[in-house]
Amino acid sequence: MSLNICFLLGSPDISGGTNVIFNHAAYAMRKGCRVTIVTEFEVTPERIAWHAEAKHLRFANYGDVANIEFDIVVATWWPTTYWLHRVAARHYAYFVQSIESRFPSSREEALRDYAENTYLFDVHLITEVDWICDYLEHHYGRKAHLAYNGIDKSIYCPDGPAIAPRDPDRPRVLIEGSMGVPLKNTERTIALCNYAGADDIWLMTPTPVEHVDGVDRLFS
């Protein structure tokens, strides 16, 4: 019998973390699992159009799954760990993609504590990098299962279509990140690259902007 898996999602919008979650969900579905992604709101096709396989996934809200018991429910962002009790399951897990207590500013100490406390919850822990495994074991004595992120080699390859040819005399720097997010430091990175004398600066950002000072090419 196939596993019935539920992922608790904070946002379906484009981001590296959501991309990884959708990839895991789509992979499980291709392997014959039943997969449901639960959010607090309705997910429209427009919000998930950026991911090639998301349209094949089942989305629901907490009310829709109130009478379902899953084999496993996976929290995927620190606030969703506080929502685990809202979904019935035989097993519970927490996919820790970063130490998210570092995300709030130093002035938001209470919020940092709420995030940090989630690593104490008595659920299975999964992460994608060694340093998070080390952090959880060093600070909490917790063993996390490690599942490395994969690489789509149809996209990341040494040769293929290019937006523009490279000029060997003008080193090109690609910056990726949201604008106006202190943790990302995207604006500071642009300034530092300009200060360092970078010849050709490209910016790729999910933020809807039409112009950014200090970059030569913008992909929003």
C-alpha positions in Angstrom: 0.0 0.0 0.0 1.4 3.4 -0.9 2.3 6.0 1.7 0.0 8.9 2.3 2.3 11.9 2.9 1.4 15.5 3.9 3.7 18.5 3.7 2.8 21.6 5.7 3.8 24.6 3.6 4.2 28.2 4.6 4.1 29.8 1.1 3.8 28.3 -2.4 5.5 31.4 -4.0 8.9 31.1 -5.8 11.8 30.5 -3.5 14.7 28.1 -3.1 13.1 26.4 -0.1 9.7 25.9 -1.7 11.4 24.6 -4.8 13.1 21.9 -2.8 9.8 21.0 -1.0 7.9 20.7 -4.3 10.7 18.6 -5.7 10.5 16.1 -2.8 6.7 16.0 -3.1 6.8 15.4 -6.8 9.4 12.7 -6.5 7.3 10.9 -3.8 4.3 11.2 -6.0 6.2 9.7 -9.0 7.2 6.8 -6.8 3.5 6.0 -6.1 2.9 7.9 -2.8 -0.2 9.9 -2.2 0.9 13.5 -1.5 -1.0 16.4 -0.1 0.4 19.9 0.5 -1.5 21.8 3.2 -1.5 25.6 3.5 -3.6 28.0 5.5 -5.1 29.5 2.3 -6.2 28.5 -1.2 -3.4 28.0 -3.7 -4.2 29.3 -7.1 -2.6 27.9 -10.3 -0.9 31.3 -10.9 1.0 31.1 -7.6 2.6 27.7 -8.5 3.1 28.2 -12.3 6.8 28.9 -11.7 7.4 25.2 -10.8 7.0 22.6 -13.6 5.6 19.8 -11.5 3.6 21.7 -8.9 0.4 21.7 -11.0 0.3 17.9 -10.6 0.3 18.1 -6.8 -2.7 18.2 -4.5 -3.2 21.3 -2.4 -5.5 21.6 0.5 -6.2 23.7 3.6 -6.4 22.4 7.2 -10.1 22.1 7.1 -10.0 19.9 4.1 -7.8 17.3 5.9 -9.5 17.4 9.3 -10.8 13.9 9.0 -7.8 12.3 7.3 -5.0 10.4 9.1 -1.7 10.5 7.1 1.2 8.1 7.4 3.5 11.0 7.8 3.2 14.8 8.1 6.2 16.9 7.4 6.6 20.5 8.7 8.7 22.5 6.3 9.1 25.9 8.0 9.5 26.7 11.7 5.9 28.1 12.2 4.4 25.0 10.6 5.8 22.9 13.4 3.3 24.6 15.7 0.6 23.5 13.3 1.5 19.8 13.4 -1.2 19.0 15.9 -3.8 20.2 13.5 -3.2 17.2 11.2 -3.6 13.5 12.3 -0.7 11.2 11.4 1.1 8.0 12.4 4.5 9.8 12.2 5.6 13.4 12.3 8.8 15.0 10.9 10.4 18.4 10.6 12.4 19.3 7.4 15.0 21.8 8.6 16.3 23.7 5.6 18.1 26.3 7.7 18.5 27.5 11.3 15.6 29.8 10.9 16.0 31.4 14.3 18.7 33.5 12.6 16.1 35.0 10.2 14.5 37.5 12.5 16.5 40.6 13.4 18.3 40.9 16.8 15.4 43.2 18.0 12.9 40.3 17.5 14.3 38.2 20.3 11.0 36.5 21.2 10.5 35.4 17.6 14.0 34.0 17.6 13.2 32.0 20.7 10.0 30.6 19.1 12.0 29.4 16.1 14.8 28.0 18.1 12.5 26.1 20.4 11.2 24.1 17.4 14.4 22.0 17.4 13.4 20.6 20.7 10.1 19.1 19.4 9.8 15.3 19.7 9.6 14.6 15.9 11.9 13.2 13.4 14.4 15.7 11.9 15.4 15.9 8.3 17.9 18.3 6.8 19.8 18.8 3.5 23.3 19.9 4.7 25.9 18.6 7.1 26.4 21.9 9.0 22.7 21.8 10.2 23.2 18.2 11.3 26.2 19.3 13.3 24.3 22.3 14.8 21.3 20.2 15.9 23.6 17.5 17.4 25.9 20.0 19.1 23.2 22.2 20.6 20.4 19.7 21.2 21.9 16.3 21.0 19.5 15.6 18.1 20.3 13.3 15.2 18.9 14.5 11.9 18.4 12.4 8.8 20.4 13.9 5.9 18.9 14.1 2.4 21.1 16.2 0.1 19.4 18.4 -2.5 19.7 17.1 -6.0 21.0 19.0 -9.1 18.9 19.2 -12.2 21.6 18.6 -14.8 19.3 19.6 -17.6 19.6 23.1 -16.2 23.0 23.2 -14.5 25.4 22.0 -17.2 28.7 23.4 -18.7 27.2 24.0 -22.1 23.8 25.1 -23.4 21.8 28.2 -24.4 23.1 31.4 -23.0 21.5 34.8 -22.5 24.7 36.5 -23.7 28.2 35.2 -24.6 30.9 35.6 -22.0 33.7 38.1 -22.5 36.9 36.7 -21.1 38.2 40.2 -20.4 35.1 41.2 -18.3 34.4 38.8 -15.4 30.7 38.4 -14.8 29.1 38.1 -11.4 25.6 36.7 -10.9 23.8 37.7 -7.7 20.6 35.9 -6.7 18.3 37.0 -3.9 15.2 38.9 -2.8 15.3 42.7 -2.4 14.6 44.3 0.9 15.3 41.2 3.0 18.0 41.9 5.6 19.0 38.2 5.8 19.7 38.0 2.1 21.9 41.2 2.0 21.3 41.4 -1.8 21.6 45.2 -1.9 24.9 45.1 0.1 26.2 42.4 -2.2 25.5 44.6 -5.2 27.3 47.5 -3.5 30.3 45.4 -2.6 30.6 44.0 -6.1 30.6 47.5 -7.5 33.1 48.6 -4.9 35.4 45.7 -5.8 35.3 46.8 -9.5 33.2 43.9 -10.9 32.9 44.5 -14.7 29.6 42.8 -15.4 27.0 42.4 -12.6 23.8 40.4 -13.2 20.9 40.2 -10.7 18.3 37.4 -10.6 15.6 38.2 -8.0 12.0 37.0 -7.2 11.2 40.6 -6.2 9.1 42.3 -8.9 11.3 45.2 -9.8 12.0 47.0 -13.1 15.3 48.7 -12.2 18.1 48.2 -9.7 21.0 50.6 -9.4 24.4 49.0 -9.9 23.5 46.0 -12.0 24.1 45.6 -15.8 21.4 42.9 -16.4 18.2 42.4 -14.3 16.1 39.2 -14.3 13.1 39.7 -12.0 
